[in-house]
């Protein structure tokens, strides 16, 4: 079983057996099916319940572009308790009450995943899994000289994702994982998962869908960022005014006459040659994450402004 720590848990069947022998049930997180389809299964592992995330593994967008949708499978002994619905007859013989307003959730999403699976076929879905694992290990080999890979298996390999440990950077330079995530935007990349499942780390998951050329571009970006961290560590770059702590850099910031940073505009926005060929400009610069998390900030006009507009009409 590929855990969220990026390694295959070889003792998973022993673990589930111990739980069952002591009267427990096993709920499996299907978020990591990207490294399982065609190679293993929740039933083989010994799960009693498993939700299958359709995003990432089955062609549904992740995050803001796609809802967290997917079927929940259960072992035979739990089938009688599958949820029912007040309008549409469904569920098991002893159903619990509805868990979704619609009988089958966002059912139109299921058609996309069904089509994806049908077009790939049994061989194709297994190939997707194998490529996801291959891509992750390719990144690992290329990046491990620059970043500490927090976990790996007994053969020094990872599953479909890996965790880059950035905690020492903060001790030596003040740079945190979040700073690296924001700097990646200047390189044209949406950041990977930050500080999960381990605080102060980046969890990188390339999936099966990226070409080697794209993987190489990402590798070059991560290596360049590591060198920028090293510049701060050595004192070559200012510890309080550097490309990492000020990232991301918007177009408005770079073209402004008011440029007060000790580094160049080019270093800020075009740190590698490939970026100039297809530059992605972040629309928003650095924000205060903690303040945003702790305070409700409304961007709507004030009620006074609405009143003034009504009066003017």
FIDRENZA-201415 format. One record per residue (C-alpha): residue in three letters; x, y, z. Coordinates in nm, 4 decimals, padded with zeros to 6 digits. Example, Ala and Ser with C-alpha at 12.3 -4.5 7.8 and 13.67 -1.06 7.14 Angstrom:
2
type = ALA X = 01.2300 Y = -00.4500 Z = 00.7800
type = SER X = 01.3670 Y = -00.1060 Z = 00.7140
This chain:
313
type = UNK X = 00.0000 Y = 00.0000 Z = 00.0000
type = UNK X = 00.1476 Y = 00.3396 Z = -00.0995
type = UNK X = 00.1097 Y = 00.5666 Z = 00.2015
type = UNK X = 00.0962 Y = 00.9451 Z = 00.1968
type = UNK X = 00.4566 Y = 00.9409 Z = 00.3173
type = UNK X = 00.5532 Y = 00.8265 Z = -00.0314
type = UNK X = 00.6580 Y = 00.4700 Z = 00.0399
type = UNK X = 00.4983 Y = 00.1287 Z = -00.0025
type = UNK X = 00.3916 Y = -00.0112 Z = 00.3336
type = UNK X = 00.4919 Y = -00.3742 Z = 00.2855
type = UNK X = 00.3352 Y = -00.4876 Z = 00.6127
type = UNK X = -00.0109 Y = -00.3482 Z = 00.5356
type = UNK X = -00.1781 Y = -00.6909 Z = 00.5191
type = UNK X = -00.0287 Y = -00.7817 Z = 00.8557
type = UNK X = -00.1566 Y = -00.4525 Z = 00.9973
type = UNK X = -00.5126 Y = -00.5047 Z = 00.8696
type = UNK X = -00.5103 Y = -00.8639 Z = 00.9996
type = UNK X = -00.4157 Y = -00.7489 Z = 01.3497
type = UNK X = -00.6994 Y = -00.4944 Z = 01.3425
type = UNK X = -00.9510 Y = -00.7544 Z = 01.2243
type = UNK X = -00.8312 Y = -01.0120 Z = 01.4774
type = UNK X = -00.9070 Y = -00.7588 Z = 01.7516
type = UNK X = -01.2551 Y = -00.6767 Z = 01.6264
type = UNK X = -01.1687 Y = -00.3591 Z = 01.4368
type = UNK X = -01.2549 Y = -00.2375 Z = 01.0892
type = UNK X = -01.0172 Y = -00.0789 Z = 00.8383
type = UNK X = -01.1006 Y = 00.2405 Z = 00.6510
type = UNK X = -00.8674 Y = 00.3049 Z = 00.3588
type = UNK X = -00.8007 Y = 00.6488 Z = 00.2116
type = UNK X = -00.8257 Y = 00.6131 Z = -00.1655
type = UNK X = -00.6246 Y = 00.9299 Z = -00.2299
type = UNK X = -00.3245 Y = 00.7197 Z = -00.3274
type = UNK X = -00.4911 Y = 00.4989 Z = -00.5882
type = UNK X = -00.2554 Y = 00.6577 Z = -00.8414
type = UNK X = 00.0021 Y = 00.4000 Z = -00.7323
type = UNK X = -00.2374 Y = 00.1062 Z = -00.6953
type = UNK X = -00.4667 Y = 00.0672 Z = -00.9952
type = UNK X = -00.3782 Y = -00.2524 Z = -01.1783
type = UNK X = -00.1166 Y = -00.3512 Z = -00.9208
type = UNK X = -00.3141 Y = -00.4010 Z = -00.6017
type = UNK X = -00.6597 Y = -00.3250 Z = -00.4611
type = UNK X = -00.8333 Y = -00.2225 Z = -00.1372
type = UNK X = -00.9783 Y = -00.5737 Z = -00.1079
type = UNK X = -00.6373 Y = -00.7365 Z = -00.1417
type = UNK X = -00.4952 Y = -00.5012 Z = 00.1189
type = UNK X = -00.7746 Y = -00.5916 Z = 00.3597
type = UNK X = -00.9797 Y = -00.2714 Z = 00.3749
type = UNK X = -01.3413 Y = -00.2836 Z = 00.4889
type = UNK X = -01.4303 Y = 00.0612 Z = 00.3542
type = UNK X = -01.2555 Y = 00.2725 Z = 00.0936
type = UNK X = -01.3397 Y = 00.5956 Z = -00.0837
type = UNK X = -01.1936 Y = 00.6335 Z = -00.4331
type = UNK X = -01.0927 Y = 00.9909 Z = -00.5110
type = UNK X = -01.1670 Y = 01.0520 Z = -00.8784
type = UNK X = -00.9420 Y = 01.3561 Z = -00.8919
type = UNK X = -00.5800 Y = 01.2804 Z = -00.9800
type = UNK X = -00.6244 Y = 00.9080 Z = -01.0472
type = UNK X = -00.9351 Y = 00.9107 Z = -01.2663
type = UNK X = -00.9110 Y = 01.2285 Z = -01.4768
type = UNK X = -01.1042 Y = 01.4730 Z = -01.2572
type = UNK X = -00.9313 Y = 01.8075 Z = -01.1793
type = UNK X = -00.7942 Y = 01.8568 Z = -00.8317
type = UNK X = -00.8666 Y = 02.1526 Z = -00.6074
type = UNK X = -01.0549 Y = 02.4609 Z = -00.7236
type = UNK X = -01.1206 Y = 02.3141 Z = -01.0673
type = UNK X = -01.2907 Y = 01.9974 Z = -00.9470
type = UNK X = -01.4911 Y = 01.8797 Z = -00.6488
type = UNK X = -01.3726 Y = 01.6040 Z = -00.4191
type = UNK X = -01.5981 Y = 01.3370 Z = -00.5641
type = UNK X = -01.5824 Y = 00.9611 Z = -00.5721
type = UNK X = -01.7549 Y = 00.6342 Z = -00.4893
type = UNK X = -01.7223 Y = 00.4612 Z = -00.1546
type = UNK X = -01.6766 Y = 00.0866 Z = -00.1658
type = UNK X = -01.7365 Y = -00.1542 Z = 00.1212
type = UNK X = -01.6661 Y = -00.5175 Z = 00.1954
type = UNK X = -01.9560 Y = -00.7642 Z = 00.1617
type = UNK X = -02.0394 Y = -00.7699 Z = 00.5314
type = UNK X = -02.1023 Y = -00.3923 Z = 00.5303
type = UNK X = -02.3100 Y = -00.3840 Z = 00.2103
type = UNK X = -02.6472 Y = -00.4075 Z = 00.3961
type = UNK X = -02.5735 Y = -00.0727 Z = 00.5618
type = UNK X = -02.5018 Y = 00.1300 Z = 00.2475
type = UNK X = -02.6917 Y = 00.4615 Z = 00.2674
type = UNK X = -03.0413 Y = 00.4980 Z = 00.1337
type = UNK X = -03.2272 Y = 00.8025 Z = 00.0044
type = UNK X = -03.5618 Y = 00.9623 Z = 00.0897
type = UNK X = -03.6698 Y = 00.9914 Z = -00.2750
type = UNK X = -03.4836 Y = 00.7287 Z = -00.4787
type = UNK X = -03.4838 Y = 00.3636 Z = -00.3645
type = UNK X = -03.1200 Y = 00.2636 Z = -00.3129
type = UNK X = -02.8739 Y = 00.1360 Z = -00.0554
type = UNK X = -02.8532 Y = -00.1849 Z = 00.1392
type = UNK X = -03.1173 Y = -00.3931 Z = 00.3118
type = UNK X = -03.0596 Y = -00.2046 Z = 00.6395
type = UNK X = -02.9571 Y = 00.1350 Z = 00.5012
type = UNK X = -02.8430 Y = 00.4302 Z = 00.7035
type = UNK X = -02.9915 Y = 00.7695 Z = 00.6141
type = UNK X = -02.8769 Y = 00.9638 Z = 00.3085
type = UNK X = -02.5251 Y = 01.1083 Z = 00.3119
type = UNK X = -02.5730 Y = 01.3205 Z = -00.0014
type = UNK X = -02.8534 Y = 01.5427 Z = -00.1277
type = UNK X = -02.8398 Y = 01.3724 Z = -00.4668
type = UNK X = -02.8665 Y = 00.9911 Z = -00.4672
type = UNK X = -02.5296 Y = 00.9304 Z = -00.6302
type = UNK X = -02.3511 Y = 01.2553 Z = -00.5528
type = UNK X = -02.2215 Y = 01.4594 Z = -00.8476
type = UNK X = -02.3083 Y = 01.1797 Z = -01.0868
type = UNK X = -02.2105 Y = 01.3582 Z = -01.4098
type = UNK X = -01.8505 Y = 01.3525 Z = -01.2912
type = UNK X = -01.8660 Y = 00.9738 Z = -01.2821
type = UNK X = -01.9193 Y = 00.9628 Z = -01.6598
type = UNK X = -01.5837 Y = 01.1325 Z = -01.7217
type = UNK X = -01.3997 Y = 00.8830 Z = -01.5053
type = UNK X = -01.5923 Y = 00.5935 Z = -01.6593
type = UNK X = -01.4950 Y = 00.7078 Z = -02.0085
type = UNK X = -01.1326 Y = 00.7486 Z = -01.9007
type = UNK X = -01.1193 Y = 00.3944 Z = -01.7637
type = UNK X = -01.2964 Y = 00.2460 Z = -02.0674
type = UNK X = -01.0616 Y = 00.4164 Z = -02.3130
type = UNK X = -00.7496 Y = 00.3062 Z = -02.1265
type = UNK X = -00.8664 Y = -00.0471 Z = -02.0567
type = UNK X = -00.7087 Y = -00.2842 Z = -01.8065
type = UNK X = -00.3624 Y = -00.2561 Z = -01.9616
type = UNK X = -00.3809 Y = 00.1214 Z = -01.9861
type = UNK X = -00.4812 Y = 00.1897 Z = -01.6265
type = UNK X = -00.1963 Y = -00.0305 Z = -01.5059
type = UNK X = 00.0444 Y = 00.1561 Z = -01.7347
type = UNK X = -00.0756 Y = 00.4838 Z = -01.5853
type = UNK X = 00.0078 Y = 00.3535 Z = -01.2392
type = UNK X = 00.3499 Y = 00.2365 Z = -01.3495
type = UNK X = 00.4279 Y = 00.5711 Z = -01.5140
type = UNK X = 00.3200 Y = 00.7590 Z = -01.2012
type = UNK X = 00.5635 Y = 00.5526 Z = -00.9934
type = UNK X = 00.8385 Y = 00.5822 Z = -01.2571
type = UNK X = 00.7984 Y = 00.9611 Z = -01.2814
type = UNK X = 00.8178 Y = 01.0034 Z = -00.9045
type = UNK X = 01.1356 Y = 00.7970 Z = -00.8839
type = UNK X = 01.2873 Y = 00.9887 Z = -01.1752
type = UNK X = 01.2316 Y = 01.3132 Z = -00.9835
type = UNK X = 01.3745 Y = 01.1539 Z = -00.6689
type = UNK X = 01.6972 Y = 01.0514 Z = -00.8398
type = UNK X = 01.7401 Y = 01.3953 Z = -00.9949
type = UNK X = 01.6609 Y = 01.5953 Z = -00.6802
type = UNK X = 01.8065 Y = 01.3913 Z = -00.3949
type = UNK X = 02.1471 Y = 01.5599 Z = -00.4307
type = UNK X = 01.9769 Y = 01.8946 Z = -00.3572
type = UNK X = 01.6931 Y = 01.8051 Z = -00.1199
type = UNK X = 01.6636 Y = 01.5502 Z = 00.1561
type = UNK X = 01.4006 Y = 01.2924 Z = 00.0562
type = UNK X = 01.2338 Y = 01.2287 Z = 00.3899
type = UNK X = 01.1188 Y = 00.8700 Z = 00.3317
type = UNK X = 01.2094 Y = 00.5916 Z = 00.0909
type = UNK X = 01.1530 Y = 00.2151 Z = 00.0755
type = UNK X = 01.3986 Y = -00.0658 Z = 00.1375
type = UNK X = 01.5192 Y = -00.0441 Z = -00.2242
type = UNK X = 01.5715 Y = 00.3323 Z = -00.1866
type = UNK X = 01.2680 Y = 00.4026 Z = -00.4043
type = UNK X = 00.9437 Y = 00.5910 Z = -00.3482
type = UNK X = 00.5866 Y = 00.5243 Z = -00.4536
type = UNK X = 00.3989 Y = 00.7837 Z = -00.6634
type = UNK X = 00.5022 Y = 01.0796 Z = -00.4480
type = UNK X = 00.7859 Y = 01.1928 Z = -00.2258
type = UNK X = 00.8430 Y = 01.4364 Z = 00.0584
type = UNK X = 01.1179 Y = 01.6989 Z = 00.0261
type = UNK X = 01.2404 Y = 01.8055 Z = 00.3699
type = UNK X = 01.2851 Y = 02.1843 Z = 00.3850
type = UNK X = 01.3098 Y = 02.2253 Z = 00.7620
type = UNK X = 01.6857 Y = 02.2838 Z = 00.7745
type = UNK X = 01.6513 Y = 02.5709 Z = 00.5286
type = UNK X = 01.4639 Y = 02.7729 Z = 00.7894
type = UNK X = 01.7416 Y = 02.7174 Z = 01.0453
type = UNK X = 02.0162 Y = 02.8225 Z = 00.8062
type = UNK X = 01.8522 Y = 03.0918 Z = 00.5943
type = UNK X = 01.5065 Y = 03.1763 Z = 00.7252
type = UNK X = 01.3540 Y = 03.0268 Z = 00.4093
type = UNK X = 01.0525 Y = 02.8025 Z = 00.4667
type = UNK X = 00.8662 Y = 02.5498 Z = 00.2548
type = UNK X = 00.5979 Y = 02.8116 Z = 00.1898
type = UNK X = 00.8578 Y = 03.0481 Z = 00.0439
type = UNK X = 00.9715 Y = 02.7789 Z = -00.1989
type = UNK X = 00.6081 Y = 02.7119 Z = -00.2915
type = UNK X = 00.5526 Y = 03.0800 Z = -00.3733
type = UNK X = 00.8810 Y = 03.1048 Z = -00.5628
type = UNK X = 00.7738 Y = 02.8158 Z = -00.7846
type = UNK X = 00.5036 Y = 03.0465 Z = -00.9230
type = UNK X = 00.7793 Y = 03.2664 Z = -01.0684
type = UNK X = 00.9066 Y = 02.9556 Z = -01.2460
type = UNK X = 00.5610 Y = 02.8830 Z = -01.3876
type = UNK X = 00.4508 Y = 02.6071 Z = -01.1493
type = UNK X = 00.1648 Y = 02.5680 Z = -00.9075
type = UNK X = 00.3166 Y = 02.4598 Z = -00.5800
type = UNK X = 00.2953 Y = 02.0984 Z = -00.4622
type = UNK X = 00.1382 Y = 02.0130 Z = -00.1262
type = UNK X = 00.2936 Y = 02.2233 Z = 00.1514
type = UNK X = 00.3517 Y = 02.0983 Z = 00.5089
type = UNK X = 00.1469 Y = 01.7813 Z = 00.4695
type = UNK X = 00.1766 Y = 01.5149 Z = 00.5926
type = UNK X = 00.4891 Y = 01.6571 Z = 00.7605
type = UNK X = 00.5224 Y = 02.0225 Z = 00.8615
type = UNK X = 00.7974 Y = 02.2155 Z = 00.6842
type = UNK X = 00.8050 Y = 01.9898 Z = 00.3792
type = UNK X = 00.6872 Y = 01.9742 Z = 00.0182
type = UNK X = 00.5081 Y = 01.6638 Z = -00.1085
type = UNK X = 00.5767 Y = 01.6264 Z = -00.4810
type = UNK X = 00.3502 Y = 01.4064 Z = -00.6915
type = UNK X = 00.4127 Y = 01.4197 Z = -01.0678
type = UNK X = 00.1434 Y = 01.1643 Z = -01.1684
type = UNK X = 00.1555 Y = 00.9801 Z = -01.5006
type = UNK X = 00.0508 Y = 01.2668 Z = -01.7232
type = UNK X = 00.3672 Y = 01.4772 Z = -01.7567
type = UNK X = 00.6252 Y = 01.4257 Z = -02.0319
type = UNK X = 00.9945 Y = 01.3819 Z = -01.9560
type = UNK X = 01.0578 Y = 01.7294 Z = -02.0989
type = UNK X = 00.8120 Y = 01.8807 Z = -01.8493
type = UNK X = 00.9597 Y = 01.6807 Z = -01.5635
type = UNK X = 01.3066 Y = 01.8061 Z = -01.6596
type = UNK X = 01.1832 Y = 02.1669 Z = -01.6559
type = UNK X = 01.0406 Y = 02.1160 Z = -01.3072
type = UNK X = 01.3677 Y = 01.9577 Z = -01.1946
type = UNK X = 01.5658 Y = 02.2536 Z = -01.3265
type = UNK X = 01.3328 Y = 02.4909 Z = -01.1401
type = UNK X = 01.3704 Y = 02.3028 Z = -00.8109
type = UNK X = 01.7497 Y = 02.2909 Z = -00.8465
type = UNK X = 01.7613 Y = 02.6637 Z = -00.9260
type = UNK X = 01.5502 Y = 02.7382 Z = -00.6180
type = UNK X = 01.7803 Y = 02.5278 Z = -00.4025
type = UNK X = 02.0717 Y = 02.7361 Z = -00.5293
type = UNK X = 01.8797 Y = 03.0511 Z = -00.4364
type = UNK X = 01.8398 Y = 02.9131 Z = -00.0849
type = UNK X = 02.2144 Y = 02.8444 Z = -00.0787
type = UNK X = 02.2815 Y = 03.2075 Z = -00.1752
type = UNK X = 02.0929 Y = 03.3206 Z = 00.1347
type = UNK X = 02.2695 Y = 03.0612 Z = 00.3497
type = UNK X = 02.6119 Y = 03.1804 Z = 00.2337
type = UNK X = 02.5332 Y = 03.5494 Z = 00.2685
type = UNK X = 02.5518 Y = 03.6145 Z = -00.1050
type = UNK X = 02.1837 Y = 03.7091 Z = -00.1020
type = UNK X = 02.0241 Y = 03.9386 Z = 00.1558
type = UNK X = 01.8512 Y = 03.7463 Z = 00.4333
type = UNK X = 01.5547 Y = 03.9871 Z = 00.4441
type = UNK X = 01.5329 Y = 04.0981 Z = 00.0797
type = UNK X = 01.5668 Y = 03.8060 Z = -00.1579
type = UNK X = 01.3741 Y = 03.6390 Z = -00.4398
type = UNK X = 01.2333 Y = 03.3715 Z = -00.2085
type = UNK X = 01.0910 Y = 03.5875 Z = 00.0683
type = UNK X = 00.9371 Y = 03.8307 Z = -00.1829
type = UNK X = 00.7962 Y = 03.5713 Z = -00.4241
type = UNK X = 00.5841 Y = 03.5617 Z = -00.6258
type = UNK X = 00.6694 Y = 03.8626 Z = -00.8436
type = UNK X = 00.3825 Y = 04.0053 Z = -01.0467
type = UNK X = 00.4145 Y = 04.1878 Z = -01.3778
type = UNK X = 00.3086 Y = 04.5104 Z = -01.2082
type = UNK X = 00.5900 Y = 04.4779 Z = -00.9549
type = UNK X = 00.8547 Y = 04.4151 Z = -01.2182
type = UNK X = 00.7613 Y = 04.6948 Z = -01.4623
type = UNK X = 00.7107 Y = 04.9516 Z = -01.1864
type = UNK X = 00.9572 Y = 05.2418 Z = -01.1615
type = UNK X = 00.9539 Y = 05.1784 Z = -00.7886
type = UNK X = 01.1939 Y = 04.8806 Z = -00.7703
type = UNK X = 01.3732 Y = 04.8822 Z = -00.4367
type = UNK X = 01.5077 Y = 04.5280 Z = -00.4161
type = UNK X = 01.8780 Y = 04.4421 Z = -00.4055
type = UNK X = 01.8335 Y = 04.1766 Z = -00.6770
type = UNK X = 01.7485 Y = 04.2386 Z = -01.0409
type = UNK X = 01.4112 Y = 04.2289 Z = -01.2112
type = UNK X = 01.5426 Y = 03.9541 Z = -01.4375
type = UNK X = 01.6387 Y = 03.7360 Z = -01.1418
type = UNK X = 01.2962 Y = 03.7937 Z = -00.9946
type = UNK X = 01.0888 Y = 03.6942 Z = -01.2968
type = UNK X = 01.3120 Y = 03.5206 Z = -01.5528
type = UNK X = 01.5530 Y = 03.3084 Z = -01.3462
type = UNK X = 01.5844 Y = 03.0360 Z = -01.6161
type = UNK X = 01.5917 Y = 03.0626 Z = -01.9981
type = UNK X = 01.2787 Y = 02.8531 Z = -02.0614
type = UNK X = 01.0612 Y = 03.0954 Z = -01.8654
type = UNK X = 01.0969 Y = 03.3732 Z = -02.1221
type = UNK X = 00.9490 Y = 03.1474 Z = -02.3908
type = UNK X = 00.6175 Y = 03.1098 Z = -02.2095
type = UNK X = 00.6008 Y = 03.3305 Z = -01.9015
type = UNK X = 00.3196 Y = 03.2802 Z = -01.6519
type = UNK X = 00.2643 Y = 03.5964 Z = -01.4510
type = UNK X = 00.1207 Y = 03.5488 Z = -01.1029
type = UNK X = -00.1748 Y = 03.7839 Z = -01.0639
type = UNK X = -00.1202 Y = 03.8445 Z = -00.6920
type = UNK X = 00.2023 Y = 03.9060 Z = -00.5027
type = UNK X = 00.2996 Y = 03.7916 Z = -00.1546
type = UNK X = 00.0141 Y = 03.7748 Z = 00.0938
type = UNK X = 00.0145 Y = 03.7287 Z = 00.4693
type = UNK X = -00.1028 Y = 03.3679 Z = 00.5050
type = UNK X = -00.1469 Y = 03.3745 Z = 00.8822
type = UNK X = -00.3517 Y = 03.6953 Z = 00.8774
type = UNK X = -00.5724 Y = 03.5598 Z = 00.6011
type = UNK X = -00.6280 Y = 03.2355 Z = 00.7906
type = UNK X = -00.7197 Y = 03.4096 Z = 01.1152
type = UNK X = -00.9300 Y = 03.6964 Z = 00.9854
type = UNK X = -01.2377 Y = 03.7121 Z = 00.7643
type = UNK X = -01.1509 Y = 03.9687 Z = 00.4994
type = UNK X = -01.4306 Y = 04.0845 Z = 00.2691
type = UNK X = -01.3356 Y = 04.2265 Z = -00.0695
type = UNK X = -01.6892 Y = 04.3486 Z = -00.1395
type = UNK X = -01.7668 Y = 04.7223 Z = -00.1464
type = UNK X = -01.8829 Y = 04.8660 Z = 00.1855
type = UNK X = -02.2545 Y = 04.9132 Z = 00.2534
type = UNK X = -02.1948 Y = 05.2902 Z = 00.2431
type = UNK X = -02.0740 Y = 05.2635 Z = -00.1170
type = UNK X = -02.3880 Y = 05.0725 Z = -00.2150
type = UNK X = -02.5978 Y = 05.3446 Z = -00.0510
type = UNK X = -02.4129 Y = 05.6174 Z = -00.2397
type = UNK X = -02.4635 Y = 05.4377 Z = -00.5721
type = UNK X = -02.8374 Y = 05.3992 Z = -00.5065
type = UNK X = -02.8686 Y = 05.7658 Z = -00.4198
type = UNK X = -02.6850 Y = 05.8654 Z = -00.7375
type = UNK X = -02.9240 Y = 05.6628 Z = -00.9532
